Amino acid sequence: MILTTMATACALWAQSPAPGKQVEQQLTLKNGGTVPYLLYLPQDYETKTGKVPLMLFLHGRGESDGPLSVVKKWGPPRLVEHGENLPYILVSPQCPRSDSWDKPTQQAALLELLQHVSDQFRVDTDRIYLTGLSMGGYGSWRLAADHADKFAAVVPVCGGGNPADAPKLKWLPIWVWHGTEDKAVPFRRSTEMVEAIQQAGSTTIRLTTLEWIGHNSWEAAYATPELFQWLNGQSASKNREKAAAGGPK
C-alpha cells in the first residue's frame, strides 16, 4: 500500500499543470541551486494544437519576501489569479532576498528556466515576451540587453538599465512605463534609456509617462488592453528582418 501511494504521488508530480490554473513549480539548476516559479498554461492549451507564446514576468523586491504565492500580488500573475485568460504560457519566478534579478546569478537562472519550460511545453520561441516591475524592470533591461535575439518584445515597468546598452536594444520592440512621481526608482531612469535607444536609431521604442503616479505604475501598465494587443503583434523573426533591412519599418 505504501509503494502504491508513493508511485501515485510521483505520477501526480510528473503531470503537466492543468490549463487555466497557476501552479507552483521548482526547477533544480545545473549548479545545484533552485528556482521556485509559478506556471500558468492558457485555458485552451490542451484543446488547441500548435505552439504557444510565453511571457516571463519578473516581480519587484517586495515579492522576494514570503512564500512563492506572494508573486501573485501584482502583474500578470495577479491577472490570471483573478480569472483573466491570458493567451501565454506565463512563467513567474521568485528572486531570493539575497540576490537581484539583474545580477549574473539570477540572469543565468532565468535563461536556464526559459530553456526548461521551452523543453517541457509547446513554446513558440519566436514569441517570448519579457516584462518586469521595479527590481524586475531592472532585470528585464539587463536580460534584454544581453539576449536581445531571444525576445520578441520587452516591457520594463519603473525600472532602469544602462544607456550604454542602447545599440544592443535598438531593434527590439520595447514599451516602457514609469510614473513621474516615483521616489523609489526615479523617472529619469526610464527616460535616459528611451533617449539613448532613440539616439541609437530605434523608432519603435515607446514610453508611457504616468503623470502624478508614484512607484506603483504597474497597475496602470498591466490594466491596459492595448499593451497585450501590442505584444501579440511582435515576434523575434520580425525583429531580425528589420535589423537585416537596416532599421525598423
C-alpha positions as CSV (number, residue, x, y, z in Angstrom):
1,M,0.0,0.0,0.0
2,I,2.9,2.4,0.8
3,L,4.5,1.6,-2.5
4,T,1.3,2.3,-4.4
5,T,0.9,5.6,-2.6
6,M,4.4,6.7,-3.4
7,A,4.1,5.7,-7.0
8,T,0.8,7.7,-7.3
9,A,2.4,10.7,-5.7
10,C,5.3,10.6,-8.2
11,A,2.9,10.3,-11.1
12,L,0.9,13.3,-10.0
13,W,4.1,15.3,-9.6
14,A,5.1,14.4,-13.1
15,Q,1.8,15.5,-14.7
16,S,1.6,18.9,-16.5
17,P,-0.2,21.7,-14.7
18,A,-3.9,21.9,-15.5
19,P,-4.6,24.6,-18.1
20,G,-6.2,27.8,-16.8
21,K,-4.6,27.3,-13.3
22,Q,-1.5,28.9,-11.9
23,V,0.6,26.3,-10.1
24,E,3.8,26.3,-8.0
25,Q,6.8,24.7,-9.5
26,Q,10.5,24.4,-8.7
27,L,13.5,23.9,-11.0
28,T,16.8,22.4,-9.8
29,L,19.5,24.3,-11.6
30,K,22.6,22.7,-13.0
31,N,24.7,24.4,-10.4
32,G,22.7,22.8,-7.6
33,G,20.5,25.9,-6.8
34,T,16.8,26.1,-7.3
35,V,14.3,28.5,-8.8
36,P,10.7,28.5,-7.4
37,Y,8.2,29.7,-10.0
38,L,4.6,30.0,-10.9
39,L,3.5,28.4,-14.1
40,Y,0.3,29.1,-16.0
41,L,-1.0,27.4,-19.1
42,P,-3.7,29.1,-21.2
43,Q,-7.2,27.5,-20.8
44,D,-7.2,26.2,-24.4
45,Y,-3.6,24.7,-24.1
46,E,-4.8,21.1,-24.4
47,T,-7.6,21.7,-26.9
48,K,-5.6,23.6,-29.5
49,T,-2.6,22.4,-31.4
50,G,0.4,24.5,-32.3
51,K,3.0,26.5,-30.4
52,V,2.1,29.0,-27.7
53,P,3.7,32.3,-26.9
54,L,5.5,32.6,-23.5
55,M,5.6,35.6,-21.1
56,L,8.4,35.8,-18.5
57,F,7.4,38.0,-15.6
58,L,9.9,39.4,-13.0
59,H,8.5,40.7,-9.8
60,G,9.7,43.6,-7.6
61,R,11.8,43.4,-4.4
62,G,8.8,43.2,-2.1
63,E,7.8,39.9,-3.5
64,S,11.1,38.3,-2.6
65,D,9.8,38.1,1.0
66,G,7.4,35.3,1.9
67,P,6.1,32.2,0.1
68,L,6.0,31.8,-3.6
69,S,2.3,32.8,-3.6
70,V,3.3,36.4,-2.9
71,V,4.4,36.7,-6.6
72,K,0.7,36.7,-7.5
73,K,0.3,40.1,-5.8
74,W,1.0,42.2,-8.9
75,G,1.3,42.0,-12.6
76,P,0.3,39.2,-15.0
77,P,0.2,36.6,-12.1
78,R,-2.4,38.7,-10.4
79,L,-4.5,38.9,-13.6
80,V,-4.7,35.2,-14.1
81,E,-5.3,34.6,-10.4
82,H,-8.3,36.9,-10.7
83,G,-9.7,35.0,-13.7
84,E,-8.1,36.6,-16.7
85,N,-7.4,34.1,-19.5
86,L,-4.1,35.2,-20.9
87,P,-3.0,33.6,-24.2
88,Y,0.5,32.9,-22.9
89,I,2.4,30.3,-21.0
90,L,3.1,32.6,-18.1
91,V,6.4,31.9,-16.1
92,S,6.8,33.9,-12.9
93,P,9.9,33.0,-10.9
94,Q,10.8,34.3,-7.4
95,C,14.1,36.0,-6.7
96,P,15.7,35.4,-3.3
97,R,16.1,38.4,-1.0
98,S,19.9,37.9,-1.0
99,D,20.1,38.4,-4.8
100,S,18.7,40.6,-7.5
101,W,17.2,40.0,-11.0
102,D,19.9,42.0,-12.7
103,K,22.8,40.1,-11.2
104,P,24.7,37.4,-13.1
105,T,23.5,34.5,-10.9
106,Q,19.8,35.3,-11.5
107,Q,20.3,36.1,-15.1
108,A,21.8,32.7,-15.7
109,A,19.0,31.1,-13.7
110,L,16.4,32.8,-15.8
111,L,17.9,31.6,-19.0
112,E,18.0,28.0,-17.7
113,L,14.4,28.3,-16.6
114,L,13.3,29.5,-20.0
115,Q,15.1,26.6,-21.6
116,H,13.5,24.2,-19.2
117,V,10.0,25.4,-19.8
118,S,10.6,25.5,-23.6
119,D,11.7,21.9,-23.5
120,Q,8.6,20.8,-21.4
121,F,5.8,22.7,-23.2
122,R,4.9,23.8,-26.7
123,V,6.6,27.2,-26.5
124,D,6.7,29.4,-29.6
125,T,10.3,30.6,-29.3
126,D,9.6,33.3,-31.8
127,R,7.2,34.9,-29.4
128,I,8.8,35.1,-26.0
129,Y,7.8,38.3,-24.1
130,L,9.7,39.7,-21.2
131,T,8.3,42.1,-18.6
132,G,9.1,43.1,-15.0
133,L,8.4,45.8,-12.5
134,S,10.8,47.8,-10.3
135,M,13.6,45.3,-9.5
136,G,12.0,43.2,-12.2
137,G,12.2,46.2,-14.5
138,Y,16.0,46.3,-13.9
139,G,16.2,42.6,-14.6
140,S,14.3,43.0,-17.8
141,W,16.6,45.7,-19.1
142,R,19.6,43.6,-18.3
143,L,18.3,40.3,-19.8
144,A,17.1,42.0,-22.9
145,A,20.4,43.8,-23.5
146,D,22.4,40.6,-23.2
147,H,20.0,38.4,-25.1
148,A,18.0,40.6,-27.4
149,D,17.6,37.9,-30.0
150,K,15.7,35.7,-27.6
151,F,12.8,38.1,-27.1
152,A,10.0,39.3,-29.3
153,A,9.3,42.3,-27.1
154,V,10.1,43.7,-23.7
155,V,8.0,45.8,-21.2
156,P,10.1,47.3,-18.4
157,V,7.9,48.9,-15.8
158,C,9.5,51.5,-13.4
159,G,13.0,50.0,-13.8
160,G,16.4,51.2,-15.0
161,G,19.1,50.0,-17.3
162,N,22.5,51.0,-18.7
163,P,22.2,53.6,-21.5
164,A,25.4,52.1,-23.0
165,D,23.4,49.1,-23.9
166,A,21.3,51.1,-26.4
167,P,22.9,49.7,-29.6
168,K,22.0,46.2,-28.5
169,L,18.4,47.2,-27.9
170,K,17.6,49.3,-30.9
171,W,16.0,46.5,-32.9
172,L,13.9,45.3,-30.1
173,P,10.3,46.5,-29.6
174,I,10.2,48.0,-26.1
175,W,7.3,49.6,-24.2
176,V,8.5,51.5,-21.1
177,W,6.1,52.6,-18.3
178,H,7.0,54.9,-15.4
179,G,5.3,57.3,-13.0
180,T,6.6,60.8,-12.9
181,E,6.4,61.0,-9.1
182,D,8.3,57.7,-8.5
183,K,10.5,58.1,-5.4
184,A,11.8,54.5,-5.3
185,V,13.1,54.4,-8.9
186,P,13.4,58.0,-10.4
187,F,11.5,58.6,-13.6
188,R,14.7,59.6,-15.3
189,R,16.0,56.0,-15.1
190,S,13.4,55.2,-17.9
191,T,13.8,58.4,-19.9
192,E,17.5,58.1,-20.1
193,M,17.1,54.6,-21.5
194,V,14.5,55.6,-24.0
195,E,16.5,58.6,-25.2
196,A,19.7,56.5,-25.6
197,I,17.9,53.9,-27.6
198,Q,16.3,56.5,-29.8
199,Q,19.7,58.0,-30.4
200,A,21.0,54.6,-31.4
201,G,18.4,54.5,-34.2
202,S,15.2,53.0,-32.8
203,T,11.9,54.3,-33.9
204,T,9.8,51.6,-32.2
205,I,10.6,52.2,-28.5
206,R,7.6,53.6,-26.6
207,L,7.3,55.4,-23.3
208,T,4.1,55.8,-21.3
209,T,4.6,58.6,-18.9
210,L,2.2,58.3,-16.0
211,E,1.6,61.8,-14.6
212,W,1.3,62.2,-10.8
213,I,1.8,58.5,-10.3
214,G,4.4,57.2,-7.8
215,H,6.2,53.9,-7.8
216,N,3.1,51.8,-8.4
217,S,2.9,52.4,-12.1
218,W,2.5,48.7,-12.8
219,E,-1.2,48.7,-12.0
220,A,-1.9,51.1,-14.9
221,A,0.5,49.2,-17.2
222,Y,-0.9,45.8,-16.8
223,A,-4.5,47.0,-16.8
224,T,-4.1,48.4,-20.3
225,P,-5.5,46.1,-23.0
226,E,-3.5,47.8,-25.7
227,L,-0.3,46.6,-24.1
228,F,-1.2,43.0,-24.7
229,Q,-2.6,43.7,-28.2
230,W,0.8,45.3,-29.0
231,L,2.7,42.3,-27.6
232,N,0.7,39.9,-29.7
233,G,1.9,41.7,-32.8
234,Q,5.6,41.3,-32.1
235,S,7.9,38.4,-33.0
236,A,11.7,37.8,-32.8
237,S,11.8,36.9,-36.5
238,K,10.3,40.3,-37.5
239,N,12.9,41.9,-35.4
240,R,15.7,40.1,-37.2
241,E,14.2,41.0,-40.6
242,K,14.1,44.7,-39.5
243,A,17.7,44.5,-38.4
244,A,18.8,42.9,-41.7
245,A,16.9,45.5,-43.7
246,G,18.7,48.3,-41.8
247,G,16.1,49.5,-39.4
248,P,12.6,49.5,-38.1
249,K,9.8,49.9,-40.6
